[in-house]
Amino acid sequence: MADWLKRHPDWYRAEGAVGRSNLAMADLPLEREGTLVRLPELGLGPLRLTGIGVLGTGALGGRFTEAALGEVFWDAWQGGVGQTVAGWLGNNVLDDFRITLDYAAGLSHWQRQRPTDPYDLDAAGLSLVRHGSGYAVGAVASRHGIPLVGSIARGDRLLRVDGRPVEGRAPDAVLGALAGRPGTPCVLDIDRDGTPMQVLTRADSY
C-alpha cells in the first residue's frame, strides 16, 4: 500500500479501518493502524471493478512490520494455498456478485447483481473492537493526522448509536448503524471508565 500511495497519493482516504473495512473487529494493528484507499480500478481476470475501497493492513512507517504481520496473519492464509497471498476480497466486493465455484475445472464464474456502491465505507470514523457481546473503540480514524471524531478515545465502550443499544447486536448491524452518507449526523453514547458521555459526530467519506 505504501508503494501505491507514493505513486498515487490521490488514492488515500484515512488511517484506521472504518465501516465495512472494520471486518475483524480485533484489537490488532492490522485494522486500527491500517490505511484506507480507494482504487480507481481492480482487475480480476477479464472482470474490472471500479472505485473499490481497500484497507492496507498495518501502518505506514513500519509501526507494524511486514515480517510480524506475515508471522501472525498472512502465513496462516498462505499455508494451504500453495502460492503467495497478498490480500483478500471483502464483502464490499463480494456482495455485488453471484459467484459459482467450479472446483473440478479450477474456475470461478462471476455474475454481477448490482452496481458498485461508491459509498460502501462511508461512516462515522471509528474502528471498533468486539468484546464478547459488546463493542469498544479500537481507534479513532484520522486523515493526515487529524482525528475524524472528536471527544472519543481508544478504549471507550460504545453503548448506543442514535439511541439504539449496541450490546448483543451483530457486527454488521453495528457497522450499519454507524454508516451514512457524508455529513449524516450520528449521536454516540459511550462509557469512559464508568463515566457516561454523549458525542455528536457525522459520517465521513472514504
N, C-alpha and C positions, 0 to 999 in steps of 0.2 A: 504493500500500500504506500509506503514511504517513497518508493521509486516512482510509482504512478503519479503521486502528488507533486514530485519535483518537475515532472513534465506537464502536468495538467492541474495546476493549483485551483482552477475554477471548479473542479470536481468536489472540493472539500465542502463539508456541511457542518460538522461538530465533532467534539470528543465526548464519548460516552454512548453506550447503547441506549436507544430511545425507541419507544413504540415496539413494532414487531421485530426490530433487531435485538431487543432485550429478551431473547428466546430462552436462554439457560436460566436466568434469574439466580445465578450462583454468585457467591461473594468471592469472585476471582477477577484478576486484572483483565482477562480476555474481554470482558464486557465493560466494566467500569472505566478502563483505560483504552478502550477501543476507539477507532476513528471512523466516523460515518462519512461516506462519499456517495455520490450518485453518478453511476456510469451512463454515458450517453447511449452506449450500445454494448451488448454482450452476445457473443456468438456461441451457439450450441450446434455444431454441425451446420446444416443449412438453415437452422432456426435463428432468427435475430430478435433479441429482446431489447427494448429501448427504455431509457430512463429508470434503470434499476438501482434501488437503494442497497448499499453494501456496507457491512461492518468489517473493518480491518482489525483483527483481534490484537490485543496488546496495545502498547502505546508507542507513538513516535518518540524518538530519542532514547529508546532502549531501556526504559524502566522495567519492562518485562521482556527479557531477551528471547530471541527466536529459539535458542537452544533449550531454554527452560520450557517454553511453550510446547516445543516438539516432544519433550520428555513426558509432560503430563497430559498432553491432549492429542496432538497430531499423530504421534506414534501409535496410539491406541486405534485410530481410524485406519492407519495405513497397514496394520498388521495382516489383515486378511484380504487386502485388495491386490497386492502384487505390483503396485506402482505408486508413485508419489501422489499424495493428496494435498492439494494447495488450498482447498476451500470446499464449501458445500452450498447447495441452493436452499434457501429458506422458504417459508410459506408465503412470503410476499410474491414469489415467483410461481411456486407450485400450485397455489390456489387458482391461478388463471387457466390451468390446463387439465384436461383429462389425459392421463398417461397410462399406456399399456406397455407392460414389460414382456418381451418375448425372450425368455431365458435360453431356450434352445438355440435361437439364432443370434443371441447376444445383441438384441436391438431394443430400442425404446421408441414408442410411437406417441407423438405429442399432438393433441387436438385442442386448439385454443377455445376456451369457453367464454372469455370476457376480455376486454381491452386492459392493458397495463394501467394500474392506478397510480397516477403521479403523486398522490397524497398518502401513499401507503405507510409512511413512517411519521407523518405529522402528528405531534402530540405535545403535551407538557414535557419539559426537558428533564425528566427523572429516569435514572437507571435503577430498577428495583431488584431487591433480593428477597427470595421467598424463604420464610422461616416457619416450618410447619404449615399451618393454615393461614398465617398472616404474612404481611409484607413490610419491608423496611427499605429505606433509601440507601442504595449501594453507592450512588454518586449523583451529583448534580451535573447534568450535561453543560458543556461550555463551548463557546465559539471564540477562537483567538484569545483564550484565557479569560473570557468574561462569562461568569455563570449565567445560565438562561432562566433560572428560577431563583428568586431572592428569598432570604429568611429561612431556607431549608438547608439542613446539613446531613452529611453522611451519618447513618445510624438512626435517624429519626424514624419512628414507626408510623406508617401510613394507616390511618383509621377509617377515613371516609373520603370519597370523591363526590363533590356536589351533593353532599348529604347522604349518600348511599354507603353503608359499611362495606369494607373490602375483605374483612375476616371471613374465611371459608369460601370465598369466590374463586373460580378457576382463573388461572393466569391470563388467558385470552380475554376474559370478561374485565379484569382489572386494567389490562392494557387498553382495551376498548373504551373504558371509562375515561382514560387519560387522553385518548385520541381526539382529534378535531382539526378542522381547517385552521390555518394560521390566523391568530387573533381571537379564536374562540375562548371565552373566559372559563376558568376552572377553579372551583373552591376546594382546597385541600385541608382536611383536618388531620393533624399529626400529633404524636406524643413524643416529647423530648425529655427523657429521664423522669417520667411521671408528670410532666407539665404539659397540659393540652395547649395547642396553638392552632390558629386558623390562618391560612395563607391563600391569597388570591393570585393566581397566575394565569397565563394564556398559552394556548397551543402555539408551537413554533413550526417553521417549515424546514424539512430535511430532504 
